[in-house]
């Protein structure tokens, strides 16, 4: 059997090392909590909603001053609203995590045999059986913290480390503000809709390309997908603004 094909090469570098010390340090550091979705969600929504205002105002042929007032107001108000909503939602997730943890601790105290049977069935479904299965049950249920953590992950599908509401809210607000500023910058510097469209398009593409780092999708495909979504929203806003201008005869 040719084992060389299974060996890593310099052309396909591994994401982390596998020396004993590297593994120990990585596991001791614990799992990293990801706030990627908060950054992506905030960034895309910030660019989309602000550029939608820019396109809508341009479609209605309103002044640049009106555009900047509405754009900046959107950056502050909508950005805060999204951050506050994300904070509340993430806080609710943490509270639910704490509630279910309390439930499991109470069940372990009152019906330990029933909870042991749950562990037994969970690992039996993973293919363990006989003496090996009973040994796993004994090891896990001998440590209440590990027992509860296993139940939260396996029975309820919860993450081992709940996300921070404050970090999630900050990530959303920061991304919203940074990316949402892109459509307004050309107007602040004396430009117009064409330059704003180009800058915003590059922002959409950059967001999509960046998120491909955490995906198996190629950077250009991810970038084009995000670009298409953002520009479609902007096109709708421009069309609405133009139609309303025509309807009111402005």
Number of C-alpha atoms within 10 A of each C-alpha: 4 5 6 8 8 7 7 10 10 6 6 8 9 10 6 9 11 11 8 8 10 12 13 11 10 14 10 9 9 10 10 9 12 10 16 14 13 22 22 19 17 28 25 23 22 29 29 26 23 30 30 25 22 30 28 25 25 20 21 20 14 15 10 19 11 11 21 20 10 15 22 16 13 19 22 14 11 19 25 19 15 20 25 19 15 23 20 16 15 20 18 13 17 17 13 14 19 13 11 17 17 13 13 19 17 12 15 18 12 11 10 14 13 12 20 18 12 16 23 19 16 17 17 15 9 9 9 15 15 8 9 11 17 16 12 16 20 14 11 17 19 11 10 14 12 13 20 22 18 19 20 18 12 15 12 11 10 17 13 14 13 16 17 15 21 16 16 24 26 20 22 31 27 19 22 31 23 15 23 29 19 23 31 26 17 19 18 12 8 9 13 17 19 10 15 20 19 14 17 28 23 15 24 28 22 19 24 23 22 16 19 17 12 8 11 8 13 13 19 15 14 23 23 18 15 22 23 15 13 23 20 14 16 24 16 14 24 22 17 18 23 19 15 15 17 12 9 7 7 10
